[in-house]
Amino acid sequence: MGGKRKGVLFTVLASLMFGVTPVFIKLVLEYTNIETANILLTAFASIFFLAYFAATKTTWHLLIIKSNWKAIGLMGLFDAAGSLLFAYGILVSGPTNASFVIQFTIVFSILFGVVFLAERMTKREFVGVLVALGGLFFLAYGNAEVELISTLAVLVAAVFFATVNMFSKFYVQNIPPFSLAAGRSFFIFIYLTIFALLFGRLELAVPPIAFGYAVLGSITGMIVSFILFYKALEVWEISKTATLRSMEPFLTAIFSFIILSLMPTANQFIGGLLIVLGVVVLSLTREKTGKPTEKKPTLAGTEIPSRMECLNNFQSIFTGKCDEQTSSHGN
């Protein structure tokens, strides 16, 4: 199978995982509150990462997280806040509406680049932003107060996630993807647990079925989807991957109908279609920009003595082929 076909296959499979995750979150929220639901999701993901590190003896991942804890911790803080608001949007207006609005993460990422990084916005990108804003109007126009409040909550979540994307351009270019995903999961779990304990929002009497849905949400949204997405990036351009991933809200709508019997409204369909169209325009326009210069992963300021393709190749990270070259630094 050629690189393009593999890229399409991995992206579609990743989108299926990302698309069904809001539905599992909605199911968890039927049995517990927002804070506890997010704690469960990140707890199971963190357990997976720790188990993987122990099983494969890749302790250098933990050392990289430790040496970059400030940057990863800051990103985790914004991720934690965004996760709570995104879950609130799912709870109030449903998975479909929240999934469409969270696409504004891409819009805000580009706007932040223009404002803070002195990047230029083309006419096509400006049109894409206007189209997405038009779609947002249709979504928020549905049920007045309820739709408006939940839409604003998810928009703020998109701002937080876009802030994480901006930070990643400065602080984490030298961190392997798997280490970054694990570190963010650890920090989100810590922040949410502290928040829930301080404000009395941690629920201990959670029914087993909620644990089951949380495990499924963690597997689809934080583990399998992550693996598939980075496998796609190995063989396909990131702009094309991002464009194809724009279908995720429609997949969420399909899963919501099949699993939750929630039929999308006309406003959600029209507004969602416009938002996705605007995001696709933005993604295709960004395809023309140059690729950033790659940097070698570092450990406490010292370059890890391994080939660039070793740490940047996601399959090598999972099969442990990097271990022999990094064991002297990571163990």
Rosetta silent file (secondary structure, phi, psi, omega in degrees, C-alpha in Angstrom):
SEQUENCE: MGGKRKGVLFTVLASLMFGVTPVFIKLVLEYTNIETANILLTAFASIFFLAYFAATKTTWHLLIIKSNWKAIGLMGLFDAAGSLLFAYGILVSGPTNASFVIQFTIVFSILFGVVFLAERMTKREFVGVLVALGGLFFLAYGNAEVELISTLAVLVAAVFFATVNMFSKFYVQNIPPFSLAAGRSFFIFIYLTIFALLFGRLELAVPPIAFGYAVLGSITGMIVSFILFYKALEVWEISKTATLRSMEPFLTAIFSFIILSLMPTANQFIGGLLIVLGVVVLSLTREKTGKPTEKKPTLAGTEIPSRMECLNNFQSIFTGKCDEQTSSHGN
SCORE:     score description
SCORE:     0.000 S_00000001
   1 L     0.000  131.522 -177.890    0.000    0.000    0.000 S_00000001
   2 L   -70.326  166.251 -177.730    1.385    3.402   -1.018 S_00000001
   3 H   -60.143  -40.104 -179.271    2.144    6.248    1.375 S_00000001
   4 H   -65.109  -44.161 -179.564   -0.906    8.269    0.327 S_00000001
   5 H   -64.975  -40.021  176.326   -3.286    5.346    0.787 S_00000001
   6 H   -62.666  -42.345  179.560   -1.762    4.566    4.172 S_00000001
   7 H   -60.873  -43.107  178.113   -2.085    8.220    5.152 S_00000001
   8 H   -64.604  -44.619 -178.630   -5.754    8.270    4.155 S_00000001
   9 H   -62.029  -49.430 -179.052   -6.429    4.971    5.955 S_00000001
  10 H   -63.889  -38.222 -179.518   -4.724    6.026    9.198 S_00000001
  11 H   -67.344  -42.920  179.154   -6.396    9.452    9.115 S_00000001
  12 H   -63.195  -44.149  179.123   -9.864    7.988    8.546 S_00000001
  13 H   -64.347  -40.951  176.707   -9.371    5.483   11.366 S_00000001
  14 H   -62.683  -40.673  179.757   -8.077    8.241   13.669 S_00000001
  15 H   -65.059  -36.086  176.068  -11.074   10.398   12.759 S_00000001
  16 H   -62.091  -41.739  179.266  -13.419    7.539   13.610 S_00000001
  17 H   -66.638  -47.792  178.403  -11.789    7.304   17.050 S_00000001
  18 H   -63.037  -36.348 -176.578  -11.874   11.075   17.600 S_00000001
  19 H   -68.092  -35.737 -177.749  -15.436   11.221   16.272 S_00000001
  20 H   -84.143  -17.362 -176.517  -16.877    8.671   18.684 S_00000001
  21 H   -58.476  -45.781  177.968  -15.061   10.040   21.751 S_00000001
  22 H   -58.356  -29.518  178.372  -17.544   12.902   22.479 S_00000001
  23 H   -67.995  -42.634  177.331  -20.320   10.305   22.503 S_00000001
  24 H   -65.159  -37.243  177.130  -18.506    8.277   25.175 S_00000001
  25 H   -62.587  -42.760  177.634  -17.925   11.477   27.157 S_00000001
  26 H   -59.851  -40.053  179.608  -21.652   12.220   26.955 S_00000001
  27 H   -67.563  -38.945  176.568  -22.405    8.718   28.267 S_00000001
  28 H   -63.501  -39.542 -177.714  -19.985    9.164   31.186 S_00000001
  29 H   -68.378  -13.403  175.747  -21.617   12.515   32.009 S_00000001
  30 L   -74.949  -14.771 -176.022  -24.953   10.772   32.454 S_00000001
  31 L  -119.191  -10.670 -179.209  -23.566    9.113   35.599 S_00000001
  32 L  -153.759  177.058 -177.202  -21.144   11.673   37.066 S_00000001
  33 L   -86.297  176.855 -174.155  -20.138   15.335   36.913 S_00000001
  34 H   -63.238  -45.270 -176.663  -17.821   17.066   34.459 S_00000001
  35 H   -63.520  -48.080 -178.874  -14.766   17.110   36.710 S_00000001
  36 H   -64.343  -37.845  178.822  -14.963   13.433   37.684 S_00000001
  37 H   -60.738  -45.594 -179.984  -15.579   12.386   34.075 S_00000001
  38 H   -68.758  -33.956  176.999  -12.423   14.139   32.881 S_00000001
  39 H   -63.730  -42.616  178.598  -10.423   12.736   35.790 S_00000001
  40 H   -62.282  -44.547 -178.968  -11.486    9.211   34.828 S_00000001
  41 H   -60.537  -48.231 -178.059  -10.568    9.752   31.181 S_00000001
  42 H   -74.512  -27.819  177.917   -7.085   11.091   31.936 S_00000001
  43 H   -64.533  -46.992 -179.865   -6.514    8.560   34.724 S_00000001
  44 H   -66.396  -37.288  176.876   -6.988    5.594   32.399 S_00000001
  45 H   -64.731  -42.109  179.491   -4.803    7.240   29.732 S_00000001
  46 H   -63.666  -40.218  178.004   -2.074    7.911   32.308 S_00000001
  47 H   -61.579  -40.540  178.285   -2.244    4.296   33.506 S_00000001
  48 H   -61.213  -48.801 -178.293   -1.781    3.132   29.912 S_00000001
  49 H   -61.084  -43.964 -179.973    1.287    5.310   29.365 S_00000001
  50 H   -64.241  -40.353  178.558    2.881    4.218   32.644 S_00000001
  51 H   -64.612  -39.282  178.777    2.177    0.565   31.872 S_00000001
  52 H   -65.422  -44.796  179.105    3.702    0.958   28.434 S_00000001
  53 H   -60.004  -41.089 -179.316    6.837    2.615   29.809 S_00000001
  54 H   -68.712  -41.534 -176.803    7.223   -0.177   32.370 S_00000001
  55 H   -69.558  -36.217 -176.528    6.598   -2.975   29.867 S_00000001
  56 H   -98.843   -2.133 -179.913    8.980   -1.624   27.217 S_00000001
  57 L    56.450   37.233  177.593   11.545   -0.215   29.664 S_00000001
  58 L   -99.597   62.073 -177.299   11.469    3.150   27.890 S_00000001
  59 L   -70.319  -12.295  178.350   12.026    5.197   31.022 S_00000001
  60 H   -64.757  -23.026  174.436   13.724    7.917   28.998 S_00000001
  61 H   -59.976  -44.677 -179.563   10.207    9.168   28.143 S_00000001
  62 H   -65.160  -36.905  179.182    9.712    9.999   31.829 S_00000001
  63 H   -67.983  -35.623  176.255   13.084   11.735   31.994 S_00000001
  64 H   -66.470  -42.255  177.153   12.188   13.889   28.993 S_00000001
  65 H   -61.120  -42.988 -179.929    8.882   14.806   30.668 S_00000001
  66 H   -63.038  -43.077 -176.998   10.761   15.655   33.870 S_00000001
  67 H   -72.904  -18.209  179.648   13.317   17.835   32.104 S_00000001
  68 L  -118.759   29.508 -170.829   10.562   19.726   30.244 S_00000001
  69 H   -64.664  -31.220 -178.875    7.973   19.763   33.029 S_00000001
  70 H   -65.532  -48.947 -179.183    7.432   23.535   32.991 S_00000001
  71 H   -65.927  -47.060 -179.737    6.453   23.696   29.318 S_00000001
  72 H   -66.113  -38.340  178.326    4.400   20.485   29.404 S_00000001
  73 H   -63.856  -39.248  178.100    2.815   21.523   32.699 S_00000001
  74 H   -65.254  -43.543  177.265    1.773   24.889   31.263 S_00000001
  75 H   -63.405  -39.595  178.560    0.221   23.213   28.238 S_00000001
  76 H   -62.840  -32.765  178.622   -1.509   20.729   30.519 S_00000001
  77 H   -64.173  -46.472  177.759   -3.060   23.585   32.481 S_00000001
  78 H   -68.473  -36.232  176.369   -4.712   25.048   29.384 S_00000001
  79 H   -62.339  -40.844 -178.875   -5.661   21.555   28.216 S_00000001
  80 H   -64.165  -45.359  178.704   -7.344   20.856   31.562 S_00000001
  81 H   -63.438  -42.838  178.776   -9.384   24.071   31.424 S_00000001
  82 H   -64.390  -37.007  179.825  -10.330   23.426   27.809 S_00000001
  83 H   -64.145  -40.408  178.309  -11.356   19.846   28.594 S_00000001
  84 H   -63.588  -44.496 -179.045  -13.755   20.993   31.313 S_00000001
  85 H   -68.947  -37.974  177.957  -15.394   23.564   29.037 S_00000001
  86 H   -64.272  -41.865  177.404  -15.602   21.137   26.131 S_00000001
  87 H   -64.160  -36.996  176.832  -17.266   18.556   28.389 S_00000001
  88 H   -62.188  -42.655  178.038  -19.713   21.236   29.564 S_00000001
  89 H   -62.238  -40.108  177.170  -20.621   21.945   25.939 S_00000001
  90 H   -63.458  -41.416 -178.478  -21.180   18.235   25.318 S_00000001
  91 H   -65.453  -43.923 -172.684  -23.368   17.991   28.407 S_00000001
  92 H   -81.887  -48.373 -173.376  -25.549   21.024   27.610 S_00000001
  93 H  -111.122   -2.720  176.544  -25.871   21.044   23.815 S_00000001
  94 L    98.532  160.409 -177.754  -24.773   17.533   22.869 S_00000001
  95 H   -61.758  -37.477 -175.795  -21.710   15.955   21.225 S_00000001
  96 H   -64.793  -51.053 -178.362  -22.547   17.140   17.703 S_00000001
  97 H   -60.291  -46.719 -178.491  -22.824   20.832   18.502 S_00000001
  98 H   -63.953  -37.746 -178.758  -19.685   20.812   20.673 S_00000001
  99 H   -67.478  -35.863  176.469  -17.690   18.916   18.036 S_00000001
 100 H   -68.181  -45.958 -175.645  -18.515   21.455   15.354 S_00000001
 101 H   -67.226  -35.166 -177.468  -17.663   24.461   17.537 S_00000001
 102 L   -66.216  -13.900  174.995  -14.362   22.988   18.758 S_00000001
 103 L   -62.310  -16.813  178.571  -13.193   23.148   15.120 S_00000001
 104 H   -68.337   -6.353  173.038  -12.575   26.831   15.854 S_00000001
 105 H   -55.818  -41.809  178.818   -9.323   25.700   17.461 S_00000001
 106 H   -65.654  -42.023  179.319   -7.814   25.886   13.972 S_00000001
 107 H   -61.104  -48.514 -179.483   -9.292   29.349   13.395 S_00000001
 108 H   -66.195  -34.436  178.459   -7.923   30.692   16.672 S_00000001
 109 H   -60.576  -42.789  179.278   -4.543   29.050   16.032 S_00000001
 110 H   -69.672  -41.888  178.271   -4.204   30.981   12.782 S_00000001
 111 H   -62.940  -39.336  177.312   -5.432   34.230   14.351 S_00000001
 112 H   -63.943  -37.024  177.768   -2.911   33.826   17.187 S_00000001
 113 H   -63.191  -37.559  178.822   -0.189   33.337   14.599 S_00000001
 114 H   -69.812  -43.554 -174.802   -1.166   36.609   12.958 S_00000001
 115 H   -76.487  -46.031 -170.801   -1.395   38.563   16.230 S_00000001
 116 H  -101.922  -23.751 -175.951    1.497   37.114   18.244 S_00000001
 117 L  -111.870    7.157  177.635    3.848   35.559   15.688 S_00000001
 118 L    59.117   30.745  175.151    3.613   38.223   12.957 S_00000001
 119 L   -80.523  152.267 -178.744    2.324   35.663   10.452 S_00000001
 120 L   -91.218  141.867  175.208    0.458   36.931    7.410 S_00000001
 121 L  -104.049  123.246  179.555   -3.194   36.126    6.743 S_00000001
 122 L   -79.290  168.254  177.814   -4.055   35.615    3.098 S_00000001
 123 H   -62.916  -37.270  179.924   -7.338   36.623    1.500 S_00000001
 124 H   -65.441  -39.680  177.663   -8.338   32.985    1.259 S_00000001
 125 H   -65.553  -38.372  178.090   -7.743   32.501    4.977 S_00000001
 126 H   -62.074  -41.756  177.317   -9.795   35.604    5.730 S_00000001
 127 H   -63.568  -40.963  178.475  -12.667   34.171    3.675 S_00000001
 128 H   -60.408  -41.350  178.511  -12.315   30.860    5.549 S_00000001
 129 H   -63.758  -42.938 -179.600  -12.618   32.660    8.902 S_00000001
 130 H   -64.177  -40.642  178.527  -15.732   34.534    7.731 S_00000001
 131 H   -63.939  -42.977  178.672  -17.371   31.319    6.505 S_00000001
 132 H   -63.679  -39.574  177.423  -16.638   29.599    9.824 S_00000001
 133 H   -63.663  -37.418  176.045  -18.072   32.565   11.724 S_00000001
 134 H   -62.521  -40.477  176.161  -21.209   32.328    9.616 S_00000001
 135 H   -64.740  -37.181  177.959  -21.541   28.683   10.602 S_00000001
 136 H   -62.311  -36.584  178.264  -21.073   29.618   14.248 S_00000001
 137 H   -61.987  -43.580  179.314  -24.018   32.015   13.955 S_00000001
 138 H   -63.155  -40.372  179.766  -26.274   29.215   12.710 S_00000001
 139 H   -65.016  -46.841 -176.533  -25.225   26.950   15.574 S_00000001
 140 H   -72.689  -16.410 -176.368  -25.744   29.574   18.278 S_00000001
 141 L   -81.191   -8.857 -173.362  -29.080   30.643   16.783 S_00000001
 142 L   -58.928  -74.407 -176.147  -30.719   27.290   17.574 S_00000001
 143 L  -116.518   42.011  174.294  -32.104   27.407   21.114 S_00000001
 144 L    48.476 -107.190 -169.819  -31.160   30.935   22.126 S_00000001
 145 H   -64.366  -45.523 -177.335  -29.843   30.907   25.698 S_00000001
 146 H   -62.732  -50.255 -178.625  -28.902   27.227   25.954 S_00000001
 147 H   -64.460  -38.189 -177.548  -27.099   27.134   22.606 S_00000001
 148 H   -65.650  -46.042 -178.497  -25.442   30.508   23.213 S_00000001
 149 H   -64.581  -46.986 -178.822  -24.008   29.574   26.624 S_00000001
 150 H   -67.400  -36.658  178.447  -22.725   26.175   25.531 S_00000001
 151 H   -64.504  -42.884  177.566  -21.331   27.607   22.292 S_00000001
 152 H   -62.896  -39.680  179.145  -19.437   30.295   24.200 S_00000001
 153 H   -61.584  -45.925 -179.542  -18.069   27.661   26.599 S_00000001
 154 H   -70.553  -32.401  175.550  -16.726   25.518   23.749 S_00000001
 155 H   -61.893  -42.553  177.463  -15.368   28.615   21.990 S_00000001
 156 H   -64.577  -37.787  175.753  -13.342   29.441   25.102 S_00000001
 157 H   -60.505  -40.732  177.991  -12.169   25.808   25.123 S_00000001
 158 H   -63.260  -36.816  176.524  -11.044   26.278   21.514 S_00000001
 159 H   -62.325  -44.272  178.985   -9.100   29.376   22.598 S_00000001
 160 H   -62.735  -44.519 -179.484   -7.331   27.318   25.289 S_00000001
 161 H   -66.450  -36.874  176.666   -6.508   24.517   22.842 S_00000001
 162 H   -66.342  -34.269  176.019   -5.244   27.063   20.283 S_00000001
 163 H   -63.327  -39.768  176.014   -3.047   28.556   23.013 S_00000001
 164 H   -60.772  -42.540  178.678   -1.551   25.104   23.551 S_00000001
 165 H   -61.206  -39.091  179.658   -0.834   24.905   19.810 S_00000001
 166 H   -67.673  -42.020  177.716    0.930   28.267   19.951 S_00000001
 167 H   -60.857  -35.941 -176.993    3.023   27.231   22.946 S_00000001
 168 H   -63.485  -25.726  178.666    4.043   24.085   21.111 S_00000001
 169 H   -70.282  -24.722 -176.362    5.726   26.216   18.444 S_00000001
 170 H  -100.478  -41.659 -163.451    8.047   27.696   21.050 S_00000001
 171 H  -108.972  -23.640 -170.382    8.589   25.181   23.813 S_00000001
 172 L  -124.170   21.082  177.403    8.024   21.587   22.732 S_00000001
 173 L   -65.219  -21.139 -176.895    9.444   21.225   19.233 S_00000001
 174 L   -99.681   13.105 -178.432   12.224   19.121   20.736 S_00000001
 175 L  -108.138  126.965  177.416    9.954   16.674   22.612 S_00000001
 176 L   -57.222  144.051 -175.797    8.986   13.331   21.006 S_00000001
 177 H   -55.103  -41.063 -176.964    5.205   13.075   20.405 S_00000001
 178 H   -67.661  -39.160  176.603    4.715   10.075   22.682 S_00000001
 179 H   -63.614  -41.506 -179.061    6.508   11.768   25.583 S_00000001
 180 H   -64.873  -44.276 -179.824    4.429   14.909   25.042 S_00000001
 181 H   -62.616  -43.188  179.337    1.123   13.018   24.979 S_00000001
 182 H   -64.903  -45.832 -179.249    1.991   11.145   28.156 S_00000001
 183 H   -61.614  -43.053  178.842    3.184   14.267   29.965 S_00000001
 184 H   -64.406  -39.182  178.165    0.089   16.253   29.077 S_00000001
 185 H   -62.115  -44.343  179.244   -2.109   13.379   30.235 S_00000001
 186 H   -59.563  -49.035 -175.697   -0.268   13.238   33.589 S_00000001
 187 H   -68.367  -38.552  177.395   -0.540   16.981   34.182 S_00000001
 188 H   -60.841  -44.089  178.411   -4.209   17.206   33.146 S_00000001
 189 H   -59.911  -44.223 -179.062   -5.018   14.418   35.599 S_00000001
 190 H   -64.242  -48.525 -178.314   -3.108   16.198   38.395 S_00000001
 191 H   -61.223  -46.132 -177.463   -4.707   19.606   37.740 S_00000001
 192 H   -67.034  -37.001  178.354   -8.243   18.250   37.495 S_00000001
 193 H   -64.753  -44.810  177.937   -7.843   16.147   40.634 S_00000001
 194 H   -61.475  -44.852 -179.935   -6.585   19.134   42.632 S_00000001
 195 H   -61.174  -45.646 -178.423   -9.407   21.306   41.276 S_00000001
 196 H   -65.273  -38.476  179.108  -12.058   18.705   42.104 S_00000001
 197 H   -68.995  -40.983 -178.796  -10.722   18.192   45.629 S_00000001
 198 H   -65.111  -37.003 -175.132  -10.503   21.915   46.372 S_00000001
 199 L  -106.143   13.207  175.870  -14.056   22.626   45.242 S_00000001
 200 L    63.523   35.803 -176.565  -15.662   19.393   46.415 S_00000001
 201 L  -105.931    2.666 -179.672  -16.423   18.192   42.893 S_00000001
 202 L   -85.511  119.186  179.858  -14.843   14.743   43.064 S_00000001
 203 L  -100.102  124.113 -178.216  -17.492   12.025   43.101 S_00000001
 204 L   -92.833  -27.826 -179.177  -16.383    8.673   44.495 S_00000001
 205 L   -86.293   72.750 -179.644  -19.654    6.762   44.039 S_00000001
 206 L  -101.493  126.962 -178.435  -19.308    6.240   40.308 S_00000001
 207 L   -66.624  151.734 -178.609  -21.224    3.271   38.827 S_00000001
 208 H   -55.364  -34.650 -178.273  -19.223    0.585   36.970 S_00000001
 209 H   -63.299  -33.191  177.510  -20.904    1.436   33.663 S_00000001
 210 H   -66.952  -38.572  175.534  -19.425    4.944   33.848 S_00000001
 211 H   -60.926  -40.937  179.512  -15.957    3.416   34.311 S_00000001
 212 H   -61.684  -46.801  178.356  -16.589    1.306   31.219 S_00000001
 213 H   -65.350  -35.191  178.778  -17.536    4.310   29.095 S_00000001
 214 H   -66.043  -39.709  176.966  -14.552    6.243   30.495 S_00000001
 215 H   -62.207  -44.976  179.045  -12.192    3.431   29.483 S_00000001
 216 H   -62.571  -43.569  178.604  -13.667    3.441   25.980 S_00000001
 217 H   -63.948  -37.778  178.645  -13.399    7.246   25.758 S_00000001
 218 H   -67.457  -43.103 -179.794   -9.818    7.142   26.964 S_00000001
 219 H   -64.263  -46.646 -176.284   -8.843    4.429   24.479 S_00000001
 220 H   -74.781  -40.340 -172.068  -10.500    6.119   21.497 S_00000001
 221 H   -92.170  -21.902 -173.987   -9.714    9.752   22.309 S_00000001
 222 H  -123.197  -12.991 -175.602   -6.299    9.631   23.999 S_00000001
 223 H  -120.027  -71.321 -175.996   -4.564    6.409   22.968 S_00000001
 224 H   -62.570  -43.603  179.353   -5.622    4.701   19.722 S_00000001
 225 H   -60.365  -39.503  179.326   -6.510    7.969   17.972 S_00000001
 226 H   -63.656  -45.626  179.616   -3.117    9.398   18.925 S_00000001
 227 H   -60.631  -48.771 -178.072   -1.268    6.373   17.542 S_00000001
 228 H   -64.604  -38.809 -178.139   -3.222    6.405   14.274 S_00000001
 229 H   -64.275  -45.429 -179.436   -2.876   10.158   13.826 S_00000001
 230 H   -74.423  -25.754  171.237    0.903   10.120   14.140 S_00000001
 231 H   -64.487  -37.877  177.302    1.124    7.052   11.921 S_00000001
 232 H   -65.212  -40.002 -178.706   -0.698    9.142    9.302 S_00000001
 233 H   -67.382  -22.259  178.265    1.753   12.014    9.759 S_00000001
 234 H   -66.829  -31.071 -170.942    4.638    9.634    9.039 S_00000001
 235 H  -121.345    0.176 -175.595    3.450    9.020    5.472 S_00000001
 236 L  -143.954  154.209 -178.470    1.217   11.997    4.598 S_00000001
 237 L   -66.904  143.195 -176.622    1.321   15.792    4.720 S_00000001
 238 H   -65.390  -34.239 -179.064   -0.053   17.379    7.885 S_00000001
 239 H   -66.121  -41.055  179.192   -2.229   19.855    5.940 S_00000001
 240 H   -70.264  -35.930  176.303   -3.980   17.063    4.038 S_00000001
 241 H   -62.779  -44.610  179.787   -4.372   15.079    7.250 S_00000001
 242 H   -63.768  -37.904  178.963   -5.946   18.108    8.958 S_00000001
 243 H   -63.935  -45.223 -179.949   -8.286   18.636    5.999 S_00000001
 244 H   -67.460  -31.540  179.338   -9.514   15.044    6.086 S_00000001
 245 H   -70.960   -9.429  177.296   -9.944   15.222    9.862 S_00000001
 246 H   -64.371  -13.985  179.460  -12.487   18.002    9.316 S_00000001
 247 H   -79.020   -7.459 -174.876  -15.059   15.249    8.830 S_00000001
 248 H   -55.364  -43.638  178.660  -14.864   14.308   12.521 S_00000001
 249 H   -60.128  -34.301  177.738  -17.897   16.400   13.622 S_00000001
 250 H   -68.974  -35.805  175.060  -20.026   14.655   10.992 S_00000001
 251 H   -65.309  -39.015  176.337  -18.835   11.308   12.311 S_00000001
 252 H   -61.335  -40.517  177.960  -19.776   12.477   15.805 S_00000001
 253 H   -62.222  -40.643  179.373  -23.242   13.342   14.481 S_00000001
 254 H   -66.276  -46.268  179.263  -23.565    9.846   12.994 S_00000001
 255 H   -64.689  -35.496  178.507  -22.381    8.150   16.204 S_00000001
 256 H   -64.039  -37.507  178.793  -24.709   10.380   18.257 S_00000001
 257 H   -70.752  -43.067 -176.777  -27.641    9.231   16.161 S_00000001
 258 H   -70.309  -45.179 -173.030  -26.674    5.537   16.303 S_00000001
 259 H   -91.594  -40.065 -174.977  -25.712    5.367   19.988 S_00000001
 260 H  -105.590   -4.936 -177.626  -27.670    8.223   21.607 S_00000001
 261 L    58.716   36.906  178.039  -30.569    8.527   19.130 S_00000001
 262 L  -101.607  115.205 -179.680  -29.808   12.251   18.769 S_00000001
 263 L   -90.092  127.959  178.149  -30.841   13.656   15.403 S_00000001
 264 L   -62.029  140.741  177.050  -28.901   16.774   14.249 S_00000001
 265 L   -80.292  167.882  178.154  -31.060   19.866   13.839 S_00000001
 266 H   -62.216  -39.735  178.399  -31.167   21.919   10.653 S_00000001
 267 H   -62.626  -41.311  179.182  -29.183   24.664   12.384 S_00000001
 268 H   -65.188  -40.953 -178.369  -26.495   22.183   13.436 S_00000001
 269 H   -66.482  -49.480 -178.485  -26.230   20.746    9.946 S_00000001
 270 H   -66.640  -47.685 -179.473  -26.019   24.105    8.141 S_00000001
 271 H   -63.662  -42.943  179.399  -23.822   25.724   10.763 S_00000001
 272 H   -63.615  -40.046  179.267  -21.561   22.688   11.045 S_00000001
 273 H   -62.512  -41.871  179.308  -21.188   22.456    7.281 S_00000001
 274 H   -66.817  -41.498  179.187  -20.139   26.119    7.078 S_00000001
 275 H   -62.091  -47.022 -179.563  -17.651   25.749    9.950 S_00000001
 276 H   -63.764  -39.961  177.892  -16.057   22.681    8.370 S_00000001
 277 H   -60.600  -44.010  178.027  -15.955   24.420    4.983 S_00000001
 278 H   -63.134  -40.820  179.316  -14.160   27.378    6.553 S_00000001
 279 H   -65.768  -39.718  178.752  -11.697   25.073    8.330 S_00000001
 280 H   -62.765  -42.490  177.401  -10.987   23.173    5.086 S_00000001
 281 H   -59.599  -44.534  179.345  -10.227   26.474    3.325 S_00000001
 282 H   -63.918  -42.044 -177.881   -7.848   27.426    6.133 S_00000001
 283 H   -66.534  -43.580  179.935   -6.138   24.008    6.088 S_00000001
 284 H   -66.814  -33.606  177.790   -5.659   23.984    2.325 S_00000001
 285 H   -68.331  -40.823  179.965   -4.252   27.505    2.422 S_00000001
 286 H   -66.218  -17.595 -179.509   -1.768   26.560    5.160 S_00000001
 287 L   -62.267  -25.748 -176.722   -0.533   23.740    2.921 S_00000001
 288 L   -78.989  -12.522 -179.130    1.425   26.300    0.896 S_00000001
 289 L   -76.435  155.979 -178.245    3.527   27.366    3.870 S_00000001
 290 L   -73.938  159.644  178.715    6.980   25.912    4.348 S_00000001
 291 L   -81.920  140.507  178.226    7.779   23.110    6.760 S_00000001
 292 L   -68.782  153.365  178.167    9.478   24.073   10.033 S_00000001
 293 L   -70.871  132.176 -178.325   13.049   23.033   10.635 S_00000001
 294 L   -77.910  146.885  177.374   13.255   19.852   12.646 S_00000001
 295 L  -122.937  145.957  179.763   15.121   19.818   15.948 S_00000001
 296 L   -76.266  141.941  176.766   16.597   16.849   17.760 S_00000001
 297 L   -60.561  143.984 -179.786   15.002   15.846   21.054 S_00000001
 298 E  -123.060  155.763  179.483   16.997   16.936   24.068 S_00000001
 299 E  -129.665  107.861 -179.117   17.246   15.631   27.586 S_00000001
 300 L    55.097   40.562  175.972   18.087   18.194   30.264 S_00000001
 301 L    84.148   -1.692 -179.138   19.792   20.353   27.645 S_00000001
 302 E  -111.349  132.711 -178.013   21.858   17.454   26.202 S_00000001
 303 E   -67.522  130.921  178.427   21.187   16.077   22.755 S_00000001
 304 L   -71.648  127.716 -175.503   20.016   12.454   22.827 S_00000001
 305 L   -78.358   72.598  175.780   22.538   10.388   20.814 S_00000001
 306 L  -144.788  159.599  179.337   20.173    8.791   18.332 S_00000001
 307 L   -66.019  149.202 -177.874   19.298    9.275   14.703 S_00000001
 308 H   -59.599  -40.451 -177.146   16.572   11.843   13.986 S_00000001
 309 H   -67.197  -21.479 -179.371   14.429    9.278   12.214 S_00000001
 310 H   -66.239  -52.143 -177.012   14.543    7.042   15.281 S_00000001
 311 H   -80.451  -22.874 -179.614   12.758    9.394   17.649 S_00000001
 312 H   -89.942  -13.758  177.119   10.589   11.000   14.995 S_00000001
 313 L   -85.597  114.494 -171.816    9.437    7.662   13.585 S_00000001
 314 H   -64.721  -33.645  179.432    6.376    6.767   15.628 S_00000001
 315 H   -65.226  -37.801  178.692    6.670    3.052   14.951 S_00000001
 316 H   -63.785  -36.889  179.686   10.228    3.066   16.333 S_00000001
 317 H   -63.321  -38.314 -176.961    9.005    4.719   19.503 S_00000001
 318 H   -80.641  -32.498 -178.313    6.449    1.939   20.033 S_00000001
 319 H   -83.355  -10.019  176.753    8.657   -0.983   19.080 S_00000001
 320 L    81.844   16.607 -178.804   11.437    0.205   21.365 S_00000001
 321 L   -68.116  -17.197 -179.914   14.112    0.390   18.653 S_00000001
 322 L   -83.729  -13.013 -169.652   15.379    3.625   20.168 S_00000001
 323 H   -59.608  -45.174 -175.212   16.058    2.056   23.549 S_00000001
 324 H   -62.261  -34.975 -177.233   19.555    0.767   22.894 S_00000001
 325 H   -81.334  -17.600 -176.193   20.724    4.161   21.660 S_00000001
 326 H  -115.154   -1.777 -173.371   19.117    6.096   24.506 S_00000001
 327 H   -60.885  -35.325 -178.040   19.438    3.693   27.430 S_00000001
 328 H   -66.663  -22.306  179.671   22.554    5.373   28.787 S_00000001
 329 H  -100.650  -26.164 -172.049   20.586    8.637   29.081 S_00000001
 330 H  -102.517   -3.218 -178.958   17.146    7.314   29.923 S_00000001
 331 L  -126.548    0.000    0.000   17.887    4.695   32.539 S_00000001
